[in-house]
């Protein structure tokens, strides 16, 4: 059987959460981004897109 290719994105934290709103900091933690420079690879679904939109000013996104 042919495997489905999952669409994944790489999310890298680029800015600090100091001075940010609480829900922005919580969103970063739920994405798995603890420190500046941390990267995670996540499936590009609607939930992940919403979280990335919330903290778009603090992360960099690229295809994985």
C-alpha positions in Angstrom: 0.0 0.0 0.0 1.1 3.5 -0.7 1.9 5.6 2.3 0.4 9.0 2.7 2.9 11.7 3.0 2.2 13.9 6.0 2.6 17.6 5.6 4.9 18.7 8.5 6.3 22.1 9.5 9.3 23.0 11.6 8.6 25.7 14.2 11.6 27.5 15.8 11.2 30.0 18.7 13.0 33.3 17.9 11.9 35.6 20.7 11.5 35.7 24.4 8.2 35.4 26.3 9.2 38.1 28.8 6.6 40.8 28.7 4.3 38.7 26.5 0.7 37.9 27.4 0.1 34.8 29.5 -1.7 32.9 26.8 1.2 33.5 24.4 3.6 32.0 26.8 1.2 29.0 27.4 0.9 28.5 23.6 4.7 28.4 23.2 4.9 25.8 26.0 2.1 23.7 24.5 4.0 23.7 21.2 7.0 22.4 23.1 9.1 25.5 22.7 10.8 26.2 26.1 13.9 28.3 25.1 14.9 30.6 22.3 16.3 28.5 19.5 14.3 25.4 20.3 12.7 23.7 17.3 9.9 21.2 16.9 8.4 19.4 14.0 4.6 19.2 14.0 2.0 18.0 11.7 0.5 20.9 9.7 -3.1 20.6 10.8 -5.7 23.3 11.8 -4.8 23.1 15.5 -1.1 23.7 14.9 -1.8 26.5 12.4 -4.0 28.3 15.0 -1.3 28.0 17.7 1.3 29.3 15.2 -0.9 32.2 14.3 -1.3 33.2 17.9 2.5 33.4 18.4 3.6 34.3 14.8 5.6 37.2 16.1 7.7 34.9 18.3 8.4 32.0 16.0 9.7 31.1 12.6 8.0 28.5 10.5 9.3 26.4 7.6 8.4 23.2 5.9 10.1 20.1 7.2 
